[in-house]
Amino acid sequence: MRIVYPLLWSTLGRQACREQSVRTAAALARHGHDVTLLMPKRARDPGLTASDLRAYFHVQGDFALVQRDSRWPGEKLATSL
């Protein structure tokens, strides 16, 4: 199954929602699913790769990461719509 998993956050951090998102993607990928994390990227955010996420969160699983330019990343966007 192909899964695109949108993220509201654009930088690394140890918040539970970020850990849960990456760990879920890694687990799905380990079970054979084609997982792509879709991450917003502001101008000042660092460019990240899937390998960066795997190393930071200490997970295994072959998921992909796509960063898209965005002016409005963040959890507050979803609650304001």
ZAVEX-359825 format. One record per atom (N, C-alpha, C): residue number from 0; residue in three letters; atom name; x, y, z. Coordinates in steps of 0.05 Angstrom, whole numbers, plus 5000, padded with zeros to 4 digits. Layout:
<torfis>
<keti:NUM, marba:Ala, tilum:CA, east:X, north:Y, up:Z>
...
</torfis>
This chain:
<torfis>
<keti:0, marba:Met, tilum:N, east:5017, north:4977, up:5000>
<keti:0, marba:Met, tilum:CA, east:5000, north:5000, up:5000>
<keti:0, marba:Met, tilum:C, east:5018, north:5025, up:5000>
<keti:1, marba:Arg, tilum:N, east:5010, north:5045, up:4984>
<keti:1, marba:Arg, tilum:CA, east:5025, north:5070, up:4984>
<keti:1, marba:Arg, tilum:C, east:5011, north:5090, up:5003>
<keti:2, marba:Ile, tilum:N, east:5027, north:5101, up:5021>
<keti:2, marba:Ile, tilum:CA, east:5016, north:5119, up:5042>
<keti:2, marba:Ile, tilum:C, east:5031, north:5145, up:5041>
<keti:3, marba:Val, tilum:N, east:5017, north:5167, up:5039>
<keti:3, marba:Val, tilum:CA, east:5029, north:5194, up:5042>
<keti:3, marba:Val, tilum:C, east:5020, north:5205, up:5069>
<keti:4, marba:Tyr, tilum:N, east:5039, north:5210, up:5086>
<keti:4, marba:Tyr, tilum:CA, east:5033, north:5218, up:5114>
<keti:4, marba:Tyr, tilum:C, east:5041, north:5247, up:5118>
<keti:5, marba:Pro, tilum:N, east:5021, north:5266, up:5118>
<keti:5, marba:Pro, tilum:CA, east:5028, north:5294, up:5121>
<keti:5, marba:Pro, tilum:C, east:5035, north:5301, up:5149>
<keti:6, marba:Leu, tilum:N, east:5055, north:5318, up:5152>
<keti:6, marba:Leu, tilum:CA, east:5065, north:5327, up:5178>
<keti:6, marba:Leu, tilum:C, east:5058, north:5357, up:5181>
<keti:7, marba:Leu, tilum:N, east:5052, north:5366, up:5205>
<keti:7, marba:Leu, tilum:CA, east:5048, north:5395, up:5209>
<keti:7, marba:Leu, tilum:C, east:5073, north:5409, up:5219>
<keti:8, marba:Trp, tilum:N, east:5093, north:5394, up:5227>
<keti:8, marba:Trp, tilum:CA, east:5117, north:5406, up:5238>
<keti:8, marba:Trp, tilum:C, east:5139, north:5406, up:5216>
<keti:9, marba:Ser, tilum:N, east:5158, north:5425, up:5219>
<keti:9, marba:Ser, tilum:CA, east:5178, north:5429, up:5199>
<keti:9, marba:Ser, tilum:C, east:5207, north:5427, up:5209>
<keti:10, marba:Thr, tilum:N, east:5210, north:5423, up:5235>
<keti:10, marba:Thr, tilum:CA, east:5237, north:5421, up:5246>
<keti:10, marba:Thr, tilum:C, east:5238, north:5397, up:5265>
<keti:11, marba:Leu, tilum:N, east:5262, north:5387, up:5270>
<keti:11, marba:Leu, tilum:CA, east:5265, north:5364, up:5288>
<keti:11, marba:Leu, tilum:C, east:5260, north:5373, up:5317>
<keti:12, marba:Gly, tilum:N, east:5250, north:5354, up:5333>
<keti:12, marba:Gly, tilum:CA, east:5245, north:5360, up:5361>
<keti:12, marba:Gly, tilum:C, east:5236, north:5334, up:5375>
<keti:13, marba:Arg, tilum:N, east:5236, north:5334, up:5401>
<keti:13, marba:Arg, tilum:CA, east:5229, north:5310, up:5416>
<keti:13, marba:Arg, tilum:C, east:5200, north:5309, up:5426>
<keti:14, marba:Gln, tilum:N, east:5183, north:5326, up:5414>
<keti:14, marba:Gln, tilum:CA, east:5155, north:5325, up:5422>
<keti:14, marba:Gln, tilum:C, east:5143, north:5298, up:5414>
<keti:15, marba:Ala, tilum:N, east:5124, north:5290, up:5430>
<keti:15, marba:Ala, tilum:CA, east:5112, north:5263, up:5427>
<keti:15, marba:Ala, tilum:C, east:5099, north:5260, up:5399>
<keti:16, marba:Cys, tilum:N, east:5087, north:5281, up:5389>
<keti:16, marba:Cys, tilum:CA, east:5073, north:5279, up:5362>
<keti:16, marba:Cys, tilum:C, east:5094, north:5273, up:5340>
<keti:17, marba:Arg, tilum:N, east:5118, north:5285, up:5343>
<keti:17, marba:Arg, tilum:CA, east:5138, north:5280, up:5323>
<keti:17, marba:Arg, tilum:C, east:5149, north:5252, up:5324>
<keti:18, marba:Glu, tilum:N, east:5155, north:5244, up:5349>
<keti:18, marba:Glu, tilum:CA, east:5164, north:5216, up:5353>
<keti:18, marba:Glu, tilum:C, east:5144, north:5196, up:5342>
<keti:19, marba:Gln, tilum:N, east:5119, north:5200, up:5349>
<keti:19, marba:Gln, tilum:CA, east:5098, north:5182, up:5340>
<keti:19, marba:Gln, tilum:C, east:5095, north:5181, up:5310>
<keti:20, marba:Ser, tilum:N, east:5096, north:5204, up:5297>
<keti:20, marba:Ser, tilum:CA, east:5094, north:5205, up:5268>
<keti:20, marba:Ser, tilum:C, east:5116, north:5189, up:5254>
<keti:21, marba:Val, tilum:N, east:5141, north:5194, up:5262>
<keti:21, marba:Val, tilum:CA, east:5163, north:5180, up:5249>
<keti:21, marba:Val, tilum:C, east:5164, north:5151, up:5256>
<keti:22, marba:Arg, tilum:N, east:5158, north:5144, up:5281>
<keti:22, marba:Arg, tilum:CA, east:5158, north:5116, up:5289>
<keti:22, marba:Arg, tilum:C, east:5136, north:5100, up:5274>
<keti:23, marba:Thr, tilum:N, east:5113, north:5113, up:5270>
<keti:23, marba:Thr, tilum:CA, east:5091, north:5100, up:5255>
<keti:23, marba:Thr, tilum:C, east:5099, north:5096, up:5226>
<keti:24, marba:Ala, tilum:N, east:5111, north:5116, up:5214>
<keti:24, marba:Ala, tilum:CA, east:5120, north:5113, up:5186>
<keti:24, marba:Ala, tilum:C, east:5141, north:5091, up:5183>
<keti:25, marba:Ala, tilum:N, east:5160, north:5090, up:5202>
<keti:25, marba:Ala, tilum:CA, east:5180, north:5069, up:5201>
<keti:25, marba:Ala, tilum:C, east:5168, north:5042, up:5204>
<keti:26, marba:Ala, tilum:N, east:5149, north:5039, up:5223>
<keti:26, marba:Ala, tilum:CA, east:5137, north:5013, up:5227>
<keti:26, marba:Ala, tilum:C, east:5121, north:5004, up:5202>
<keti:27, marba:Leu, tilum:N, east:5106, north:5022, up:5190>
<keti:27, marba:Leu, tilum:CA, east:5092, north:5015, up:5166>
<keti:27, marba:Leu, tilum:C, east:5111, north:5007, up:5143>
<keti:28, marba:Ala, tilum:N, east:5133, north:5022, up:5141>
<keti:28, marba:Ala, tilum:CA, east:5153, north:5015, up:5120>
<keti:28, marba:Ala, tilum:C, east:5165, north:4988, up:5125>
<keti:29, marba:Arg, tilum:N, east:5171, north:4981, up:5150>
<keti:29, marba:Arg, tilum:CA, east:5182, north:4955, up:5156>
<keti:29, marba:Arg, tilum:C, east:5163, north:4932, up:5150>
<keti:30, marba:His, tilum:N, east:5138, north:4938, up:5149>
<keti:30, marba:His, tilum:CA, east:5118, north:4918, up:5142>
<keti:30, marba:His, tilum:C, east:5111, north:4918, up:5113>
<keti:31, marba:Gly, tilum:N, east:5127, north:4931, up:5097>
<keti:31, marba:Gly, tilum:CA, east:5124, north:4929, up:5068>
<keti:31, marba:Gly, tilum:C, east:5109, north:4952, up:5054>
<keti:32, marba:His, tilum:N, east:5100, north:4971, up:5068>
<keti:32, marba:His, tilum:CA, east:5085, north:4993, up:5056>
<keti:32, marba:His, tilum:C, east:5104, north:5014, up:5045>
<keti:33, marba:Asp, tilum:N, east:5095, north:5028, up:5024>
<keti:33, marba:Asp, tilum:CA, east:5111, north:5049, up:5011>
<keti:33, marba:Asp, tilum:C, east:5102, north:5075, up:5025>
<keti:34, marba:Val, tilum:N, east:5117, north:5085, up:5044>
<keti:34, marba:Val, tilum:CA, east:5110, north:5108, up:5060>
<keti:34, marba:Val, tilum:C, east:5126, north:5133, up:5053>
<keti:35, marba:Thr, tilum:N, east:5112, north:5155, up:5049>
<keti:35, marba:Thr, tilum:CA, east:5125, north:5181, up:5044>
<keti:35, marba:Thr, tilum:C, east:5115, north:5201, up:5064>
<keti:36, marba:Leu, tilum:N, east:5133, north:5213, up:5079>
<keti:36, marba:Leu, tilum:CA, east:5126, north:5234, up:5097>
<keti:36, marba:Leu, tilum:C, east:5127, north:5260, up:5082>
<keti:37, marba:Leu, tilum:N, east:5106, north:5276, up:5084>
<keti:37, marba:Leu, tilum:CA, east:5104, north:5302, up:5070>
<keti:37, marba:Leu, tilum:C, east:5107, north:5324, up:5091>
<keti:38, marba:Met, tilum:N, east:5130, north:5338, up:5090>
<keti:38, marba:Met, tilum:CA, east:5137, north:5357, up:5111>
<keti:38, marba:Met, tilum:C, east:5138, north:5385, up:5099>
<keti:39, marba:Pro, tilum:N, east:5125, north:5405, up:5113>
<keti:39, marba:Pro, tilum:CA, east:5128, north:5432, up:5104>
<keti:39, marba:Pro, tilum:C, east:5156, north:5443, up:5109>
<keti:40, marba:Lys, tilum:N, east:5164, north:5463, up:5094>
<keti:40, marba:Lys, tilum:CA, east:5191, north:5475, up:5097>
<keti:40, marba:Lys, tilum:C, east:5189, north:5505, up:5093>
<keti:41, marba:Arg, tilum:N, east:5195, north:5519, up:5115>
<keti:41, marba:Arg, tilum:CA, east:5197, north:5548, up:5113>
<keti:41, marba:Arg, tilum:C, east:5225, north:5556, up:5103>
<keti:42, marba:Ala, tilum:N, east:5229, north:5581, up:5096>
<keti:42, marba:Ala, tilum:CA, east:5254, north:5590, up:5085>
<keti:42, marba:Ala, tilum:C, east:5277, north:5585, up:5104>
<keti:43, marba:Arg, tilum:N, east:5273, north:5588, up:5130>
<keti:43, marba:Arg, tilum:CA, east:5295, north:5585, up:5149>
<keti:43, marba:Arg, tilum:C, east:5299, north:5557, up:5159>
<keti:44, marba:Asp, tilum:N, east:5282, north:5538, up:5151>
<keti:44, marba:Asp, tilum:CA, east:5284, north:5510, up:5160>
<keti:44, marba:Asp, tilum:C, east:5306, north:5496, up:5146>
<keti:45, marba:Pro, tilum:N, east:5320, north:5478, up:5160>
<keti:45, marba:Pro, tilum:CA, east:5341, north:5462, up:5146>
<keti:45, marba:Pro, tilum:C, east:5329, north:5442, up:5127>
<keti:46, marba:Gly, tilum:N, east:5344, north:5436, up:5106>
<keti:46, marba:Gly, tilum:CA, east:5337, north:5414, up:5089>
<keti:46, marba:Gly, tilum:C, east:5342, north:5388, up:5103>
<keti:47, marba:Leu, tilum:N, east:5323, north:5370, up:5103>
<keti:47, marba:Leu, tilum:CA, east:5325, north:5344, up:5116>
<keti:47, marba:Leu, tilum:C, east:5321, north:5322, up:5097>
<keti:48, marba:Thr, tilum:N, east:5331, north:5299, up:5103>
<keti:48, marba:Thr, tilum:CA, east:5327, north:5274, up:5088>
<keti:48, marba:Thr, tilum:C, east:5314, north:5253, up:5105>
<keti:49, marba:Ala, tilum:N, east:5304, north:5232, up:5093>
<keti:49, marba:Ala, tilum:CA, east:5293, north:5210, up:5108>
<keti:49, marba:Ala, tilum:C, east:5314, north:5198, up:5126>
<keti:50, marba:Ser, tilum:N, east:5339, north:5197, up:5117>
<keti:50, marba:Ser, tilum:CA, east:5361, north:5187, up:5133>
<keti:50, marba:Ser, tilum:C, east:5365, north:5204, up:5158>
<keti:51, marba:Asp, tilum:N, east:5362, north:5230, up:5155>
<keti:51, marba:Asp, tilum:CA, east:5365, north:5248, up:5178>
<keti:51, marba:Asp, tilum:C, east:5344, north:5241, up:5199>
<keti:52, marba:Leu, tilum:N, east:5319, north:5237, up:5190>
<keti:52, marba:Leu, tilum:CA, east:5297, north:5230, up:5209>
<keti:52, marba:Leu, tilum:C, east:5302, north:5203, up:5222>
<keti:53, marba:Arg, tilum:N, east:5311, north:5183, up:5207>
<keti:53, marba:Arg, tilum:CA, east:5316, north:5157, up:5218>
<keti:53, marba:Arg, tilum:C, east:5338, north:5159, up:5239>
<keti:54, marba:Ala, tilum:N, east:5359, north:5174, up:5234>
<keti:54, marba:Ala, tilum:CA, east:5381, north:5176, up:5254>
<keti:54, marba:Ala, tilum:C, east:5372, north:5192, up:5278>
<keti:55, marba:Tyr, tilum:N, east:5358, north:5213, up:5275>
<keti:55, marba:Tyr, tilum:CA, east:5350, north:5230, up:5297>
<keti:55, marba:Tyr, tilum:C, east:5331, north:5215, up:5316>
<keti:56, marba:Phe, tilum:N, east:5311, north:5200, up:5304>
<keti:56, marba:Phe, tilum:CA, east:5291, north:5186, up:5320>
<keti:56, marba:Phe, tilum:C, east:5299, north:5157, up:5326>
<keti:57, marba:His, tilum:N, east:5322, north:5148, up:5316>
<keti:57, marba:His, tilum:CA, east:5332, north:5121, up:5322>
<keti:57, marba:His, tilum:C, east:5312, north:5100, up:5313>
<keti:58, marba:Val, tilum:N, east:5304, north:5102, up:5287>
<keti:58, marba:Val, tilum:CA, east:5285, north:5082, up:5276>
<keti:58, marba:Val, tilum:C, east:5297, north:5070, up:5251>
<keti:59, marba:Gln, tilum:N, east:5285, north:5047, up:5244>
<keti:59, marba:Gln, tilum:CA, east:5292, north:5033, up:5219>
<keti:59, marba:Gln, tilum:C, east:5267, north:5030, up:5203>
<keti:60, marba:Gly, tilum:N, east:5270, north:5032, up:5177>
<keti:60, marba:Gly, tilum:CA, east:5247, north:5029, up:5159>
<keti:60, marba:Gly, tilum:C, east:5253, north:5047, up:5135>
<keti:61, marba:Asp, tilum:N, east:5247, north:5038, up:5111>
<keti:61, marba:Asp, tilum:CA, east:5254, north:5052, up:5087>
<keti:61, marba:Asp, tilum:C, east:5231, north:5070, up:5078>
<keti:62, marba:Phe, tilum:N, east:5226, north:5092, up:5093>
<keti:62, marba:Phe, tilum:CA, east:5206, north:5111, up:5085>
<keti:62, marba:Phe, tilum:C, east:5220, north:5134, up:5070>
<keti:63, marba:Ala, tilum:N, east:5204, north:5149, up:5055>
<keti:63, marba:Ala, tilum:CA, east:5215, north:5172, up:5040>
<keti:63, marba:Ala, tilum:C, east:5206, north:5198, up:5054>
<keti:64, marba:Leu, tilum:N, east:5220, north:5220, up:5048>
<keti:64, marba:Leu, tilum:CA, east:5212, north:5246, up:5059>
<keti:64, marba:Leu, tilum:C, east:5212, north:5266, up:5036>
<keti:65, marba:Val, tilum:N, east:5190, north:5281, up:5034>
<keti:65, marba:Val, tilum:CA, east:5188, north:5303, up:5015>
<keti:65, marba:Val, tilum:C, east:5183, north:5328, up:5031>
<keti:66, marba:Gln, tilum:N, east:5200, north:5348, up:5027>
<keti:66, marba:Gln, tilum:CA, east:5196, north:5374, up:5040>
<keti:66, marba:Gln, tilum:C, east:5185, north:5393, up:5019>
<keti:67, marba:Arg, tilum:N, east:5163, north:5406, up:5025>
<keti:67, marba:Arg, tilum:CA, east:5151, north:5425, up:5007>
<keti:67, marba:Arg, tilum:C, east:5152, north:5453, up:5018>
<keti:68, marba:Asp, tilum:N, east:5159, north:5473, up:5002>
<keti:68, marba:Asp, tilum:CA, east:5159, north:5500, up:5012>
<keti:68, marba:Asp, tilum:C, east:5132, north:5508, up:5021>
<keti:69, marba:Ser, tilum:N, east:5131, north:5521, up:5045>
<keti:69, marba:Ser, tilum:CA, east:5106, north:5530, up:5057>
<keti:69, marba:Ser, tilum:C, east:5111, north:5554, up:5074>
<keti:70, marba:Arg, tilum:N, east:5092, north:5572, up:5074>
<keti:70, marba:Arg, tilum:CA, east:5093, north:5595, up:5092>
<keti:70, marba:Arg, tilum:C, east:5079, north:5590, up:5118>
<keti:71, marba:Trp, tilum:N, east:5063, north:5568, up:5120>
<keti:71, marba:Trp, tilum:CA, east:5047, north:5563, up:5143>
<keti:71, marba:Trp, tilum:C, east:5050, north:5536, up:5156>
<keti:72, marba:Pro, tilum:N, east:5074, north:5526, up:5162>
<keti:72, marba:Pro, tilum:CA, east:5076, north:5501, up:5176>
<keti:72, marba:Pro, tilum:C, east:5069, north:5505, up:5206>
<keti:73, marba:Gly, tilum:N, east:5061, north:5484, up:5218>
<keti:73, marba:Gly, tilum:CA, east:5056, north:5485, up:5247>
<keti:73, marba:Gly, tilum:C, east:5028, north:5476, up:5255>
<keti:74, marba:Glu, tilum:N, east:5026, north:5467, up:5279>
<keti:74, marba:Glu, tilum:CA, east:5002, north:5456, up:5290>
<keti:74, marba:Glu, tilum:C, east:4979, north:5477, up:5291>
<keti:75, marba:Lys, tilum:N, east:4986, north:5502, up:5295>
<keti:75, marba:Lys, tilum:CA, east:4965, north:5523, up:5297>
<keti:75, marba:Lys, tilum:C, east:4950, north:5527, up:5272>
<keti:76, marba:Leu, tilum:N, east:4961, north:5521, up:5249>
<keti:76, marba:Leu, tilum:CA, east:4947, north:5524, up:5223>
<keti:76, marba:Leu, tilum:C, east:4922, north:5507, up:5223>
<keti:77, marba:Ala, tilum:N, east:4924, north:5482, up:5230>
<keti:77, marba:Ala, tilum:CA, east:4902, north:5463, up:5229>
<keti:77, marba:Ala, tilum:C, east:4879, north:5472, up:5247>
<keti:78, marba:Thr, tilum:N, east:4885, north:5482, up:5270>
<keti:78, marba:Thr, tilum:CA, east:4864, north:5490, up:5289>
<keti:78, marba:Thr, tilum:C, east:4851, north:5517, up:5281>
<keti:79, marba:Ser, tilum:N, east:4864, north:5532, up:5263>
<keti:79, marba:Ser, tilum:CA, east:4853, north:5558, up:5256>
<keti:79, marba:Ser, tilum:C, east:4836, north:5557, up:5231>
<keti:80, marba:Leu, tilum:N, east:4836, north:5534, up:5217>
<keti:80, marba:Leu, tilum:CA, east:4820, north:5533, up:5192>
<keti:80, marba:Leu, tilum:C, east:4791, north:5527, up:5198>
</torfis>
